[in-house]
Each structure stands twice: as C-alpha cells, then as structure tokens.
Amino acid sequence: MKRNPKWLLIGLAIVVVAIQLYQPERTNPPIEQARTVEAQTEISPAASAIVNRACKDCHSHQTRWPWYSFVAPVSWAVADDVEHARSHVNFSDWAQYERKDADHKLEEICEEVEKGAMPLASYRWMHAQARLSEQDVQAICAWTQAERRRLRETQEEAPTEN
C-alpha cells in the first residue's frame, strides 16, 4: 500500500492547528508592592537590577509572555515553567515567606546561580540578557548573604515571648 505524502502533510497540518485550540493560562496576578522582595528585603540596586533582568520573567507576577508562549506545544512548556518557578520562589510575593523560609530561599538563590542552574539553560538560550556574569553572581550572592545576616540579627533583637 503506497502512502500519499500529501495526505500525511494535511493530517499533520490539522493536528498543528488543532493543538492551538488548547492554550494554557498565562497569568500575571496583581502585585501588592508592600509584599515584593524590594519592600521586604534590603536588596541592593545592583542585585535588584539583575533579579529584574534575569529572574522575574519566571519568578514573579511580572512575566513578559513572548510570542512563542502563544504557540502550542511550546506554550504549554513555558506556562508550566513559570508556574513551577513561581511555586519555588516568587519575588512578587516575598512576604508569604516566614523568616526561616526566606532564609532558606536566599540560601538557595545563591547556590543555584553559583552552580549555573539558574536561570535555566533553556531560558538563557532564548534570552541573552538573562545570562549571568561572574560579577552578577557575586552581586546576587552578596545580597542574599547580607540579607540572611540581617534576618538573623533582627531575629536576635526581637523580644522573646514568655
């Protein structure tokens, strides 16, 4: 039985069009400025600029949804990556973290950028501005370490309840 490539291409085209009908939710919930990492921590201007440039597309409610995030099946992966990233660290709702959790998040942020795991390689490939230089990594880690010290110091200064 001989297959007709024309019908195979038509079938493929129908599948490509049909999968476009299922679009994932791409949300950017409202931001309450008092809950952001900028309001809740003493982030340096240098670290803030790096976080804005390299992290907030996925780890905040300020995601810029590029054109390819509207084309299935890539749209499914992008929306899933953003949802997953926000569940790990959300710079738009930093106030949700208790002191112990914030300390751990800060520690993880430094570890992830030091080992080159963040931003994800797939994201860096499409977004050159997200690539971190050694100076960027040092600025992020300097901020996270200083903020962790500040959290410990304010913990020690807080009155204890008896």
N, C-alpha and C positions, 0 to 999 in steps of 0.2 A: 504494500500500500504506500503510495507516494504522498508525502505531506506537502501541502501548498504553503510556502513561506508567507504569502500574502495574508492568509487566514491566521497564521501564528502572530504576525505583526498586529493585525486588527484586534485579536484577542488580548495581546499584551497592552495595546493602547486602551482598551476598555478597562482592564484591570488598573492601569495607572490613573485613569480618570476616576474610576470608582473609589479608589482608596483616598482620593482627595476629599470625598464627602465626609469622612471621619476626621475631624480636626480636634486636637486636644485643647484643653482650656489653657489659655495664656493669660495669666493674671498679674496685675500689679496692684495689690491691695493698698488702700490709703496709708500714708505714713504719718504717724504722730511724732513730730520732731523730738519731743521730750524722751521718747523711747529709743532713739537711734544711738549707734555706737559713739557718734560725735558728742551727744548730750550726756551719755552715761559714763564715758571714759575720758581720760586726759590724753587723747590721741594727738600726736604731733602733726603739724601741717604736712610734713613730708610723707609720713605714713598714711595720713588721710588721702592725700593725692594718689598714692599707689593703690590703696584699697579701692578708691573710686574708679581708677583706670583698669585694674586687673581683677577685681573680686566681685564688685557689686552687680555685674550683669547676672550672676547666678545666685549670689549670697545676699540678696536684698529684694525689696519690693520696687526697685528701680531698674528692672530688667529692660534692656533695649532688645526688642524682638526683631532680629534681622529677617530679610526676605526669605531665606531658606527655612526659617522656623514656621513658614506657612505652606511648605511643600512636603506632603507625606511621601515616604515614611520618615524623612529626616525630622519633620515637625514633632513626631512622637518622641524621638530620642531627645531633642532639645528640651521639650516641655518636661520630660521625665528627669533630665539632668538638673534643670532649675528647681523642680520640686524637691529632688533629693538633696541638692546643695542647701536650699533654704532650711531643710529639716536638720542639717548638721550645724550650720552657722547662719544666722540671719542678722546682718548689720542694721537692718531697718527696725528690728525689734530686739535690741540688745537688752532692754530692761526685763525681758522674760527670764533671763538667766539669774539664778541666785549666785551669790558671791563665789561659792565653791565651783559651780558650773562655769561661771565666767572665767575663773582662774584656769580651769581645765581647757576651755575653748581657746584662751590666749596661748596656753602652752602648745596646743595642737596647731594653731595657726603658724607659729614659728617653726615647729617641726616639719609641717607639710611644705612650707616654702623653702626651708633649708634643704630638704631632700629632693626638691623639684617636682613633688607630687601635685602641687597646686601652683598656679592654675593648671587644670588638666591639659595634657599634651594635645588632645583633640581641639580644645578651645584655643590654645596658643597657636595652633596651626592656622586657624581661620582669623585670629585676632592678634596681629603682631604687637599691638600696644599692650597686650597682657603679659608679654614676656618680661620676666623679672631679671634685672641685672644683679650682680653681687651686691651693689650698693642698695638696690631696692630691698633685697632680702635682709641686709643688715638694718635698714631703717624699720622694716616691719618687726624684726626680732627685737630691736632696741625698744620700740614702742610696747610690744607685748610684755617684755621683761620688766620695763618700768611700771607698766600698769599692774602687773602681778605683784610687784613690790608695794605699790600704792594700796592695793586691795588688802594685802597682809597688814600694812601699817594702820589702815583705817579700822581693820578688824581688831587689832590690839588696842586701839584707842577707844573703841566702843565700850560703853558701860556694860557690865555683865549683870544679868538678871538673877536674883536670888529668890 
